């Protein structure tokens, strides 16, 4: 009888140990499958290139009120030329605001370098000064008869890395200090993943313009 009780005791202990082991294995599997999510705003080395309100971003613009009412100030995150994550701001049309947020997330995932993103009010609404500083921006009320920047439906990215180059005229690049080197991170070329993603979101690339290669420019029609 004692031998029977002892054997029964061993069987019960063995079953308990097996059950605990299986439970622990399942727990370990669940832990391994849990994804690690890092919020970008928690990245310690994030640097801010622009901190302005909407009112400050539109101050001094000659745009009529019905255009100002179409604009939105958004925050974007990007990898800058110093190898660190930066935050900037874009004043843009509400219709492409979500597109730009998505595209900046895509460019960050691709580790595509963008030097700075600051509303052009910092440059006194002077496109030439902004381009020479390699600044990325969207809205600027200029040449309203044909420029989509005048309604915030275009964006210029890294103008100094992607200068406007004339196709048929012997004119200097814009900006004048712009140098195109497709081996440099931050430069666009046909077939570039970022160029393709802009096209997927309905944007036209300035490289396809008839008179010049405006490689830093992307625009979208309403």
Order of alpha helices (4+ residues) and beta strands (2+ residues): alpha-beta-alpha-alpha-beta-beta-alpha-beta-alpha-beta-beta-beta-alpha-beta-beta-beta
